[in-house]
Amino acid sequence: MKSPILALLLAASSTIAADWPNFRGPQFNGISAETGWQSSFPDDGPKVLWKAKAGIGFSSFSVADGKAYTTGNSNDQDSVFCFDATTGKELWKHSYAEELDPKFYEGGTSATPTVADGKVYQLSRSGKAFCLDAATGKVIWNVNLQELTGAAIPDWGFAGSALVLGDHIIFSLGEFGTAVKKADGKIVWSTGKKAAGYSTPLPHKSGDRQLLLVSSAKAYAAIDAADGKTVWEFPWTTQYGVNAADPIPSGDKVFISSGYEKGAALIRTDSGAPTAVWQNKVMRNQFNSCVLVDGHLYGPDGNNGRGASLKCLELSSGKVKWEHKGFGPGGLTVADGKLITLSEKGELAIAPVSPDAFKPVATAQVLGGRCWSAPVLANSRLFCRNAAGDVVCLDLSSK
C-alpha cells in the first residue's frame, strides 16, 4: 500500500503546470503542455475562483508569472487589464482612447496582450502599439503605427496579437505585417499600405530560415522575418477581406481556413509557388482557429448566426470525421489529450481528443452572452470570458 507521502510525490510528478504568455499559447498552436488538471466536475461546473469585469471585447487571455492579462472597451476607452491570477484582484490597467465601433457585433478590443521578458505588448484596433511594464502597467513606449505607415485599417480594425521574435515585435498591420524594435518601437520594416488580415503572425522555420506565416485581406503568405520580403503567397480572397484564423503548419504544408463560405485548403509550400493539395468548404473558420492533433484538425465551422458547428477534419484529405452541432463560432484549447471547448453560448465541455467522436466527459454553463474568445488553461486555472467582458476563472486543480 502506498504511503500518503509517496502518493503526494507521485501526484506532483504527474502534474505539469504551464503559463500561457501569448495568443494560442507558448507554441502558438492552441495546445497546452499542462497535465494533471481535473477534467471532470459536477453538473453545476467547476469551482469558481473569481470573477471580474474587463469591458467589451473579444481578447483572449495571456497568463504569466502569476498574472492574467486581457483587454476590453468602456466608454470609448480601451484598457489592458492585469489581474492576480489566483485572486482576481485588479493589479493595474492601462487605458487609452479608442472607439467601441460596434459593427454587426458588440465591438471593442480584439488583440490579446503578449507577455515577454517582463513587458506587455498590445495593438489597438486603430493601430496604436504599446509596450507596458508587466508588473506595473507603466508605459515604456507607444507608437501609432497606422499613422507612421499609412496602412489601411481593416473593416473591423487591427486584430492580430503581437509576436515577440528576437529583438523585434511583429504586428499584423500593413499588408503582411510590420516589425518594430522591441526596445523603442521604431519601425524595422513594413510590408505596405494594403489591408492586413486579422490573424496573428506565426513564426515558422524553413530549413535555417526564419519565416512568418501571415494573412492579408486577400492572401495567406510566408515572409522573411528579417526583412519582411515575401517568400511565397497563396491568393485567398474572402468576403469582407476576413482572413482571421491563424495558418497551421505541418511539415511542408500549411492549413488555412476562412468563413463567409470560403472554406479551407491544405497548401504545399516546398516547391516554387504554393499549390493546393485539397480545397473544400467543410471547415470555415470565421475567426477562431483550428487545433491540430495527430493529423486531425478540431475547430469551429461556419459563421456567426448561421448554425456553426464544431468539427473534426482529417488533415491529409480534408474529410470530415465528425460534427457536433450547436457549438457556434466558439473557441477551444487542447491540453493533456483533451479538448477544452467553450461554445458561443458559454457552455464549457471537456472531451477526449479523438477523430472518432465528440464525447464530453463533463459539461457546464459557465457564462452567458456571446462567447467567441477561446478558453485558456494555465496552472490548473481555466480563464473564460464573454463579449460583454464578464471574466470567470475556474479551478481545474486535481486536489
NUSE-901026 format. One record per residue (C-alpha): residue in three letters; residue number from 0; chain; y, z, x. Coordinates in pm, whole numbers, plus 32768, in hexadecimal, padded with zeros to 4 digits. Layout:
ALA:NUM:A:Y:Z:X
...
//
This chain:
MET:0:A:8000:8000:8000
LYS:1:A:815A:7FA3:8087
SER:2:A:8248:80BE:80D5
PRO:3:A:839E:80B8:8027
ILE:4:A:8448:807B:8176
LEU:5:A:8365:7F55:81C7
ALA:6:A:83A0:7EC4:806C
LEU:7:A:8518:7ED8:80A2
LEU:8:A:84FC:7E33:81F5
LEU:9:A:8428:7D19:8168
ALA:10:A:851D:7CE4:804B
ALA:11:A:8640:7CDA:813C
SER:12:A:8590:7BE3:821E
SER:13:A:8553:7AF7:80F9
THR:14:A:86BE:7AF2:8090
ILE:15:A:87C3:7A0C:8126
ALA:16:A:892B:7A3E:80BA
ALA:17:A:8A21:7924:80E9
ASP:18:A:8B94:78DE:80C8
TRP:19:A:8C11:77A4:8017
PRO:20:A:8D56:774F:80CE
ASN:21:A:8DA2:75FA:8039
PHE:22:A:8D60:750F:7F18
ARG:23:A:8BEA:74C2:7EF4
GLY:24:A:8B97:75C9:7FFA
PRO:25:A:8B73:75D9:8174
GLN:26:A:8A93:74A5:8180
PHE:27:A:8B6F:73E4:8087
ASN:28:A:8A42:739F:7FA9
GLY:29:A:8A44:74A3:7E92
ILE:30:A:891E:7560:7F2D
SER:31:A:892D:76CC:7F97
ALA:32:A:8855:7760:80AC
GLU:33:A:884B:78A6:7FEC
THR:34:A:86F9:793F:7F99
GLY:35:A:867E:7A7E:7EF7
TRP:36:A:8770:7A77:7DD2
GLN:37:A:8702:7ACB:7C70
SER:38:A:86AF:7992:7BA9
SER:39:A:864E:7A43:7A67
PHE:40:A:871E:7B21:7987
PRO:41:A:8726:7BAD:7823
ASP:42:A:8785:7AD6:76F9
ASP:43:A:88E6:7B63:7701
GLY:44:A:890F:7AE4:7864
PRO:45:A:893A:7B75:79C0
LYS:46:A:8A0F:7CA7:79FD
VAL:47:A:8B81:7C51:7A01
LEU:48:A:8C1D:7CD9:7B3F
TRP:49:A:8D81:7C78:7AE9
LYS:50:A:8E62:7B8D:7A2A
ALA:51:A:8FB5:7AFB:7A7F
LYS:52:A:90B9:79FB:7A13
ALA:53:A:9119:78D7:7AF1
GLY:54:A:91E2:77E9:7A17
ILE:55:A:918A:7692:7992
GLY:56:A:90C4:75AC:7A73
PHE:57:A:8F7A:7522:7AEB
SER:58:A:8F66:75A6:7C4D
SER:59:A:8E19:7639:7CB1
PHE:60:A:8DFC:7761:7DA3
SER:61:A:8DF2:7799:7F17
VAL:62:A:8D65:78E3:7F92
ALA:63:A:8D8F:7962:80F5
ASP:64:A:8DA8:7AB1:81A6
GLY:65:A:8D95:7B7C:8069
LYS:66:A:8E9F:7AB5:7FB1
ALA:67:A:8E8A:79B6:7E96
TYR:68:A:8F8E:78A2:7E72
THR:69:A:8FE2:77BF:7D4D
THR:70:A:9119:7724:7CB0
GLY:71:A:91C5:76FD:7B61
ASN:72:A:930A:769F:7AB3
SER:73:A:93EC:777A:79DD
ASN:74:A:954A:7722:7965
ASP:75:A:9555:75E6:7A39
GLN:76:A:94FD:76A3:7B74
ASP:77:A:93BB:7679:7C37
SER:78:A:932D:77AC:7CE1
VAL:79:A:9226:77DB:7DED
PHE:80:A:9177:7925:7D9D
CYS:81:A:90BE:7A07:7E8D
PHE:82:A:8FDD:7B0D:7DEB
ASP:83:A:8F0A:7C1C:7E86
ALA:84:A:8DB1:7B83:7E53
THR:85:A:8D15:7CD8:7E0B
THR:86:A:8E12:7D72:7D1C
GLY:87:A:8EE2:7C4E:7C9B
LYS:88:A:9025:7CF3:7D0B
GLU:89:A:9135:7BF0:7D41
LEU:90:A:918B:7C0B:7EB2
TRP:91:A:9298:7B00:7EB0
LYS:92:A:930A:79BF:7E0F
HIS:93:A:93E8:78A8:7E89
SER:94:A:94A8:77E5:7D80
TYR:95:A:956F:76A3:7D86
ALA:96:A:960C:75BB:7C86
GLU:97:A:9519:74C1:7BEC
GLU:98:A:9511:7433:7A8B
LEU:99:A:93E6:7482:79AE
ASP:100:A:93CF:7312:7947
PRO:101:A:92C3:7328:7837
LYS:102:A:9255:71BE:7813
PHE:103:A:912A:71AD:7721
TYR:104:A:90B9:7300:77A4
GLU:105:A:914B:7456:77F9
GLY:106:A:91F3:73E9:793C
GLY:107:A:922E:74D7:7A5C
THR:108:A:919C:74EA:7BB8
SER:109:A:907C:7416:7C38
ALA:110:A:9039:7450:7DAB
THR:111:A:8F73:757C:7E25
PRO:112:A:9007:764A:7F45
THR:113:A:8F61:7613:8097
VAL:114:A:8F39:7741:817C
ALA:115:A:8F0D:7720:82F5
ASP:116:A:8F66:77F5:8424
GLY:117:A:9035:78EC:835D
LYS:118:A:90FE:77DE:82AB
VAL:119:A:90FE:774D:814B
TYR:120:A:9150:75DD:8113
GLN:121:A:91B7:7551:7FC2
LEU:122:A:9237:7407:7F34
SER:123:A:92FE:73FF:7DF1
ARG:124:A:92E0:72EF:7CEB
SER:125:A:9432:7261:7D55
GLY:126:A:93D5:7255:7EC6
LYS:127:A:945D:7398:7F5A
ALA:128:A:937D:741F:806F
PHE:129:A:9374:758F:80CD
CYS:130:A:92E3:7660:81E4
LEU:131:A:92DA:77D2:818A
ASP:132:A:9267:7909:823F
ALA:133:A:9119:795F:819F
ALA:134:A:9155:7AD6:81B2
THR:135:A:92BC:7AE7:8134
GLY:136:A:9314:799B:808F
LYS:137:A:943A:796E:817A
VAL:138:A:94A2:7801:819F
ILE:139:A:9456:777E:82FC
TRP:140:A:94C6:761D:82AB
ASN:141:A:94FD:753E:8180
VAL:142:A:9549:73CA:8171
ASN:143:A:957C:72D6:8054
LEU:144:A:9484:71CC:80C0
GLN:145:A:94C8:70EF:7F96
GLU:146:A:9638:70D3:7FEF
LEU:147:A:95EC:709B:8160
THR:148:A:94E9:6F8A:8125
GLY:149:A:9564:6EF1:7FE0
ALA:150:A:93FD:6EFD:7F62
ALA:151:A:93C9:6EA6:7DF5
ILE:152:A:937B:6FD4:7D1D
PRO:153:A:9238:6F9E:7C57
ASP:154:A:9252:6FB7:7ADB
TRP:155:A:91CA:711B:7ADE
GLY:156:A:9268:7181:7C27
PHE:157:A:91CA:71BF:7D79
ALA:158:A:9083:727A:7D47
GLY:159:A:8FB3:7274:7E87
SER:160:A:8F96:73B7:7F4A
ALA:161:A:8FFE:73D3:80B6
LEU:162:A:8EFF:738E:81C8
VAL:163:A:8F20:7449:8312
LEU:164:A:8E9A:7375:8430
GLY:165:A:8EE4:73E1:8594
ASP:166:A:905C:73F8:85C5
HIS:167:A:90A5:732B:848E
ILE:168:A:90B7:7360:8317
ILE:169:A:9055:7234:8243
PHE:170:A:90E9:720B:80E8
SER:171:A:908C:710D:7FDC
LEU:172:A:91EC:707D:7FCC
GLY:173:A:923A:6F11:8011
GLU:174:A:9131:6E09:7FD4
PHE:175:A:901F:6EA1:80AD
GLY:176:A:90C9:6FE1:811B
THR:177:A:91C4:7082:8204
ALA:178:A:9184:715F:8333
VAL:179:A:9275:7269:83AE
LYS:180:A:9275:7357:84D3
LYS:181:A:91DB:74A4:847B
ALA:182:A:92E4:755F:853F
ASP:183:A:941E:74DC:8496
GLY:184:A:93CB:73DE:8386
LYS:185:A:945C:72B4:8443
ILE:186:A:93BF:7169:83E2
VAL:187:A:92BE:70DA:84D7
TRP:188:A:925F:6FA7:840B
SER:189:A:9277:6F28:82A8
THR:190:A:91C3:6E0A:81FE
GLY:191:A:92D6:6D74:812B
LYS:192:A:938A:6DA0:7FE3
LYS:193:A:9283:6D29:7EEA
ALA:194:A:91ED:6E29:7DFD
ALA:195:A:90E0:6F0F:7E83
GLY:196:A:8FAC:6F72:7DC0
TYR:197:A:8F72:70D4:7D49
SER:198:A:8E4E:7130:7E2C
THR:199:A:8E5B:7214:7F5B
PRO:200:A:8E39:7175:80B8
LEU:201:A:8CD8:71A9:813A
PRO:202:A:8C80:71BD:82AE
HIS:203:A:8B63:70D6:8310
LYS:204:A:8AD0:7084:8464
SER:205:A:8A60:6F21:84B4
GLY:206:A:89C1:6F32:860B
ASP:207:A:8AC8:6FD6:86E6
ARG:208:A:8BE3:6F66:8606
GLN:209:A:8C8D:705D:851C
LEU:210:A:8CD3:6FB6:83D0
LEU:211:A:8D67:7024:8286
LEU:212:A:8CD7:6FB5:813A
VAL:213:A:8DF8:6F8A:8049
SER:214:A:8E63:6EE6:7F05
SER:215:A:8F93:6E26:7E94
ALA:216:A:8FEA:6DBC:7D33
LYS:217:A:8F25:6C7B:7D6C
ALA:218:A:8E19:6CBE:7E73
TYR:219:A:8D40:6DAD:7F36
ALA:220:A:8D58:6D8E:80AF
ALA:221:A:8D0C:6E1D:8205
ILE:222:A:8E30:6E49:82F2
ASP:223:A:8E45:6EB9:845B
ALA:224:A:8EB2:7024:8467
ALA:225:A:8F74:6FEA:85A9
ASP:226:A:9067:6EE4:8528
GLY:227:A:9022:6EA5:83B7
LYS:228:A:8FB4:6D3D:83EE
THR:229:A:8EBF:6CB1:82F0
VAL:230:A:8D58:6C8C:836D
TRP:231:A:8CCA:6C09:8227
GLU:232:A:8D41:6BE9:80C0
PHE:233:A:8C7D:6BBE:7F7E
PRO:234:A:8D50:6B44:7E56
TRP:235:A:8D28:6C2F:7D2E
THR:236:A:8E24:6BF2:7C1B
THR:237:A:8E1E:6CF7:7B08
GLN:238:A:8EED:6D16:79CD
TYR:239:A:902F:6DD6:7A19
GLY:240:A:8FD6:6DD2:7B8C
VAL:241:A:8F05:6F0D:7B67
ASN:242:A:8E1A:6F1E:7C91
ALA:243:A:8DF8:7097:7C92
ALA:244:A:8C95:70F8:7CF1
ASP:245:A:8C54:7130:7E62
PRO:246:A:8B75:702B:7F0B
ILE:247:A:8A20:70AF:7F74
PRO:248:A:898E:702E:80BD
SER:249:A:8819:7015:80FD
GLY:250:A:87B5:6F75:8246
ASP:251:A:884C:6E19:8257
LYS:252:A:889A:6E18:80E4
VAL:253:A:89AB:6EAF:800A
PHE:254:A:899B:6F02:7E98
ILE:255:A:8AD7:6ED1:7DCB
SER:256:A:8B1E:6F09:7C5A
SER:257:A:8C41:6EF9:7B65
GLY:258:A:8C74:6F30:79F2
TYR:259:A:8D19:6E56:78EA
GLU:260:A:8BD7:6D89:78CD
LYS:261:A:8BE5:6D1B:7A3A
GLY:262:A:8A9E:6DBA:7AA3
ALA:263:A:8A05:6DF2:7BF9
ALA:264:A:8986:6D3A:7D2B
LEU:265:A:88C2:6D7E:7E66
ILE:266:A:8963:6CB6:7F7B
ARG:267:A:88D6:6C5D:80CE
THR:268:A:89CE:6C7B:81EB
ASP:269:A:890E:6C38:832E
SER:270:A:8941:6AC2:8352
GLY:271:A:8A93:6A1B:8328
ALA:272:A:8B31:6A2A:81D2
PRO:273:A:8A95:6B2E:80EB
THR:274:A:89A7:6AAC:7FE2
ALA:275:A:8916:6B49:7EA8
VAL:276:A:87A9:6BAF:7EB6
TRP:277:A:87C4:6BEB:7D41
GLN:278:A:88D9:6C11:7C40
ASN:279:A:88C2:6C89:7AD8
LYS:280:A:8972:6D51:79C9
VAL:281:A:8882:6E74:799B
MET:282:A:894C:6F6B:7A70
ARG:283:A:8AC1:6F6C:7A2D
ASN:284:A:8B6F:708C:7AE3
GLN:285:A:8CC6:709F:7A42
PHE:286:A:8D3D:71A4:7B3B
ASN:287:A:8C2C:72A0:7B94
SER:288:A:8B40:7229:7CA5
CYS:289:A:89C6:7222:7CB3
VAL:290:A:88F9:72FC:7D9B
LEU:291:A:87E6:7254:7E68
VAL:292:A:86A3:7318:7E9F
ASP:293:A:855F:7285:7F2A
GLY:294:A:85AE:7120:7ECB
HIS:295:A:862C:716C:7D6D
LEU:296:A:878D:7182:7CE2
TYR:297:A:87F3:7288:7BE1
GLY:298:A:893D:7261:7B2E
PRO:299:A:8A0B:7224:79F3
ASP:300:A:89F8:70CC:7955
GLY:301:A:8B0A:705A:7869
ASN:302:A:8C71:709B:780B
ASN:303:A:8D2B:71B8:776B
GLY:304:A:8D03:71A6:75F1
ARG:305:A:8BF4:709C:75FC
GLY:306:A:8AB2:7163:7600
ALA:307:A:8A8B:7195:7777
SER:308:A:893B:721F:77E8
LEU:309:A:8898:72B6:791C
LYS:310:A:87AA:71C5:79C8
CYS:311:A:86BA:71A4:7AE9
LEU:312:A:86AB:7054:7B9B
GLU:313:A:85C0:6FD6:7CA8
LEU:314:A:86A2:6F75:7DCA
SER:315:A:85CE:6E58:7E51
SER:316:A:85AA:6DA0:7D07
GLY:317:A:86BF:6E1C:7C22
LYS:318:A:85BE:6E70:7B17
VAL:319:A:85FC:6F92:7A28
LYS:320:A:84FD:70AB:7A4B
TRP:321:A:8583:718B:7935
GLU:322:A:86B1:71C7:7858
HIS:323:A:873A:730A:77C3
LYS:324:A:8829:72C0:76A7
GLY:325:A:8955:7390:763E
PHE:326:A:89C0:73EB:779F
GLY:327:A:8B09:732C:779B
PRO:328:A:8BBF:72DE:78E2
GLY:329:A:8B7A:7439:796C
GLY:330:A:8B2A:7498:7AD2
LEU:331:A:8A08:7514:7BA1
THR:332:A:89A6:75B0:7CEB
VAL:333:A:8852:75CD:7D94
ALA:334:A:87D0:76FF:7E4C
ASP:335:A:8674:776A:7EBA
GLY:336:A:85C5:7655:7DFA
LYS:337:A:867B:7698:7CB5
LEU:338:A:8782:75E2:7BEA
ILE:339:A:88A9:76BA:7B83
THR:340:A:8955:75FC:7A6B
LEU:341:A:8A8B:7647:799D
SER:342:A:8AAE:7569:786C
GLU:343:A:8BF8:74EB:77E7
LYS:344:A:8BE3:75F8:76D9
GLY:345:A:8BAA:7712:77D1
GLU:346:A:8A32:7743:77BD
LEU:347:A:8998:77B4:7905
ALA:348:A:8833:7745:794A
ILE:349:A:8749:777F:7A6F
ALA:350:A:8625:768E:7A97
PRO:351:A:8534:762B:7BAC
VAL:352:A:859B:74EE:7C60
SER:353:A:8497:73F6:7BE7
PRO:354:A:848C:7281:7B9E
ASP:355:A:8389:72C9:7A90
ALA:356:A:845E:7382:7991
PHE:357:A:8589:7465:795B
LYS:358:A:84F1:75B6:78FE
PRO:359:A:85EB:76D5:7915
VAL:360:A:855F:782D:7964
ALA:361:A:86A1:78D3:78EF
THR:362:A:87CE:7870:781D
ALA:363:A:8908:7924:77AA
GLN:364:A:8A5B:78D7:7716
VAL:365:A:8B4B:794E:7824
LEU:366:A:8C91:789F:77C7
GLY:367:A:8D3D:77F7:76A3
GLY:368:A:8E28:76D0:76A8
ARG:369:A:8DF9:759E:7782
CYS:370:A:8D35:75CB:78C5
TRP:371:A:8D43:74A8:79B8
SER:372:A:8D4B:756E:7AFD
ALA:373:A:8C00:7596:7BB3
PRO:374:A:8B80:76FD:7BD5
VAL:375:A:8B7E:778D:7D34
LEU:376:A:8A79:787D:7DC1
ALA:377:A:8AE8:794F:7EE8
ASN:378:A:8A55:7A97:7F62
SER:379:A:898C:7AC9:7E22
ARG:380:A:8AC0:7A9F:7D49
LEU:381:A:8AEE:797A:7C5E
PHE:382:A:8C54:7906:7C24
CYS:383:A:8C9F:7843:7AE5
ARG:384:A:8DDE:77D7:7A35
ASN:385:A:8E5F:7706:7916
ALA:386:A:8F8A:761F:78EC
ALA:387:A:9062:7736:7860
GLY:388:A:9035:77F8:79A3
ASP:389:A:8F47:7905:7928
VAL:390:A:8E83:7970:7A5C
VAL:391:A:8D3F:7A34:7A4F
CYS:392:A:8C76:7AB8:7B77
LEU:393:A:8B09:7B01:7B2B
ASP:394:A:8A14:7BDD:7BE8
LEU:395:A:88DE:7B1D:7C56
SER:396:A:8870:7C19:7D5B
SER:397:A:86FF:7C73:7D5A
LYS:398:A:8739:7DEA:7D73
//
